[in-house]
Amino acid sequence: MLTTGYVCDPRYRNHEVPPGHPERPERITALLDLMRRYARPGIAAIAPRAATVEEIAANHDRRYVDRVRATAGKPYSVFDPDTTAYAESYETALLAAGGLLELIDHVVGGKVDNGFAMIRPPGHHAEADRAMGFCFFNNIAIGARYLRAAHGLDRILIVDWDVHHGNGTQRSFYADKSVLYLSLHQYPHYPGTGAVNEAGVADGLGYTVNIPLPGGYGDDEYATAFHRIVDPVSRQFAPQFVLISAGFDAHRSDPLSQMRLSDDGFAAMTRSLLAVARDHAGGKCVAVLEGGYDLDALPQAVSRVLDELGGENLDAGTPQGAGAEAALDAVTRIHKRFWQL
Ligand SMILES: [Zn+2]
């Protein structure tokens, strides 16, 4: 049984949102409730810390960080139609990124085998100088920068299975071959990026892999995508650390997408990536919460990911899957120049 550290703190509820907004504090309440009753050997709660401005600025422009910092204590500050900072949003965003960094330290230091950062506000839409799509600071990109700077790693895999394309993460590493960004997302859909031919530039060419999928796909099609693209590309990259932008809005119950993944689908994706981590990265793998807006489905799916991170099912392998041929053929056409597919 592998040990899994997790970060989930009541203070993550302190970032307020307008009435009716889907990315709400109750998401953390649902996960705190889950962790009160979730039990398996090797689960350890880890207290978050606040990220420093320097750690945030490794991925964001200083002037933008200052703009977000200036919202602290103010009633509200609108950044885009979906993204508003309230009095405690800045502090909560620092605690979100810092929670991931603390978890990374625990995994790299061998205190736990892997981890799950149950944090908010989420991050993968945040660009270097821009808040958008419920995100202020790009937690997972800050985590990857930290693995480079503080831990000296130079091959970091980010797999983003949130139903939305992680435009911010893609932009952060678009010309950077030390971070392989691989995204499965509904397309066309918010934020509009993530076309199959967006594959990186300069040194980063081939190190951005987009798998845009039509709405309505579920466990079978995602399993095929893992078999044909995610698993082979990840293994050829041979990461030293695996980060997962773990959104749960591709779940069949989620109100923000048309995808049809079940809890089994999230379990299978976790198992596949944990096997990559085991074979290449000494097992080092951290999932980072992004979307997921159905408050019943979210904790249920998270609990299945936590089960899989225990590693007991690793030898079961991942299902073969079926379907999605046209979408995956398009990915192969673009990426066979860079990877054996
Ligand atoms: Zn999303």
Residues whose N, C-alpha, C, O or C-beta is under 5 A from the ligand:
A	BS01	ZN	D162 V163 H164 G247 D249 G291
